[in-house]
Amino acid sequence: MMMGGEVPRIIINLKLYRESSGPRAVELARHAEEVSSETGISLGIAPALLDAWRVAEAVEVPVYVQHADPVPAGPHTGHVSPSLLGDYGFSGALLNHSERRMLLADIGRAVRMLEGEGLQSIVCAGGPGEALAAASLGPTAVAFEPPELIGTGVSVSRARPEAVGEAVRLVRGARPDVAVLCGAGVSSGEDVRRAIELGADGVLVASAVAKSSRPREKMMELAAGAAAAVGR
């Protein structure tokens, strides 16, 4: 389990796809662990909540919940508390994904609670200005993901490279300690290579792996793209 420290180069969000749920989630996480070991490129995984605990028990790669609420352990039915995540072996949480938006104040509280537990916070942002606002909260990382490109197979690093560069510039200028990921449509090793060459530290990817009929091969391709960008 990775607590604090650097975020993985590639984080795979399994969302709530049937293709990546149940025993399949553990299988995909084990593939991620193998690919990370074989390539030296760090991978992490964010399974659906129903699968998250068993995935965290099965692998050593970083495992993230897909959402966390800014509440302590206690009488909070239906919530996910940062206070308990470390007990279950998680490395941190994704926050404010476009499919699970949060109020800015709640993001800030969740970030602080995760930090207090020694866990990572990865805050998603839909535009460069939103990425800057997210970075000001001091998360571990900001994931720049234009929502209109999510799930399209058209990578942000190809469709909007200037926006990736602007998001990186804004975040690094304000908070150089905050990592920058980019996502939305990332589906090939070339997409990953371009993202890192544009200044991102890594990528957030979902359907290209979660819905793939050959997910291990796809993870190897993505890792190869990252390796090419960082000179490995």
N, C-alpha and C positions, 0 to 999 in steps of 0.2 A: 504493500500500500504506500502510495506517495502522499505525504502530508506536507503542505507548504511547498517550497522549492519551485522548480521549473515546471511549466505545463508541458504535456506531450506535444510533439510536432503534429501529430494527427489524432484528433478526438473523433470517435465514431458515435454519432447519436442514433440509437436504434429506434427512436420515436415509439410509436405504438403499432408498428406494422405486424401483421400476423406472421409474415415471413421471418421476423426476427424476435419472436416472443417464445416463451416457454423454454424447453430444452435447447432450442435453436439459439437463444441468447447466450447460454453458456458455451455452446459450440463456437459461436462467433468470437466471444471473449478469449477462448483458448487459441483460436487462430491469431488474434491480435497479439497475444503473448508470444506465440511462436515467431511471428513476423518481426516483432520488436527485438527478440533475442537474435534472430538470424541476420537482421540488417543493421542493427545498432541505431535505428530510428525509433524513438519512443512513440508508442501508441497508447491511447486511453479509450475507454468505452463508457457510454451513458445508456444503460438499459432502461426499459420501462420500469416503473416503480414495482410492479408485481414480480418482476424478475431480479430486481437490483440486489437483494441480499444474497440470493444463491449465486449470482455472478461474482459478487465480492468475495464470497467464500471459496470460489473455484479457481481464481486467478490472482496473480501478483501485480499485473498491470494496473494503473490507476482506474478506478471505477467511480463514476459521478452519478448522482441522482439528477433527474432532468428538471427539478424544481425544488426550491426550499422556501418556506415561509418564515418571516421574522418573528417567530414565537418560541418560547422556551418549552421544555417538556412539561406536560401538565394537561389541563382540561381543554384540549384544542382538537376536537373531532375533525378528522379529514385533513389535517395539516401535516406538513413534514418539517420537523424541527431541526435546525442546525445543531442543537445541543446533543442530539442522539446519533448523528451520522458517523462520528468516529467510532462509536461503540459497535457499529455494524460493519466496520471495515472500509467505509467509503473515503475517497480522497477529497471530495468536495461536491459542489453542485453547479449546474447551469442555472442561470437566473435570467429572466426577462426574454426568453425565446419568443419570437414573433407569434408562436402558437400558444404561448402562456405568458402574456404580458403582465408586468407589475408596475405599480406606482413607484416613482423615483424614490420617495421617502422609504418605501418598503424595501427596495433594492439596497439602499444604503444600510438599513438596519440588518438585513440578511448578510450583507458583506461583512459588517462588523462582528456579527455573531459567529460566522464561519471563521473569520480571522482569530477570534477569541478561542476557538476550538482547535486552532492549528490546521485548518482545512482551507482548500482553495475555493475561490469564487470566480466563475467565468461568466461575465455579464454580456449578453447579446445586445447588439445595437444595429438599427436599420439604416443609419446614415452616418456620415462623418461627424456632423454636429452632435448626434446622439452618442457616438463613440466617445467624443470628448467629454460629454456630460457623465457618461458611465465611468470613464477613467478618473474623473474628479472624486469619485467615491472610494477610490483606492482598492479596487479588486485585484485579484491575482492576474487576471487577463480580461481583455475586452475582445469579443468575437463580432467582427463587422459582417453583417449578413443582410443585404438588401432583400426584403421579404418577397418582392416581385420575382426574384430569380430562384427562390427556394424550390427545389423539386423539378426544375425545368431541364436540368442537364446542361444548361448554358452557364458556365462558370463566371462568377464575378470577376475573377482575375483575367478573363478574356473579354467579357462584355463591358466591364466598368473599371479598367485598370487605374484610371485617374482617380476614381473614388477610393480605391484601396490605398493608393499612395497618399491621398489627402488624409484618410483616417489614420494611417500610420504616422504621418507627420504631426497631426494634431495631438494624438495620444502621447507620442514620444516627447513632443515639446512641453506638454503639461506634466506628464508623469512617466519619466523614463524607466521607472521601476515596474510599470504595468506592461505585461506581454500583450501582443496583438495577434489575434488569429483572424482569418477571414473564411467565410463560407458562403453558401448559396450556389447550387449548381455544380459544385466541385465533383468531378466524376472521373478524372484521369490523372496519371502521373504528371502529365504536362501542365494540368491545371495547378497541381501542387507546386511544381517547380516555379511557375510564373508567380504564384502568390508569394513565395518566399523571396524570390528575386525582386519583387515589388516592395519588400521590406517587412512583410508579415513574419512572425515567428513560426507559424504553422497554420493548419486548417481545421475547420469543423466540417465533417462530411456525414451524410446520412444515407439517403436512398441508394446511392451508388454502391454501397456495401451492404446495407441492411436488406435490400431487395435483390441482390445479385444471386445468380445461380452458381457462381464460382467466387464466393467472397474472399477466400484466402488468396486467390490469384489477384483479385482486385486490390486487396491490402498490400500485397507485394508490389504491385504497380505504383500505388500511391507512395509507398515508402521509397521506391526507387526514384520517384520524382523529387522527393525531399532530399534524398542522398545526393542527387545531381546538383541541387541548388546549394547545398552546404559543403560540397566538395569531398564527399565520402566515396 
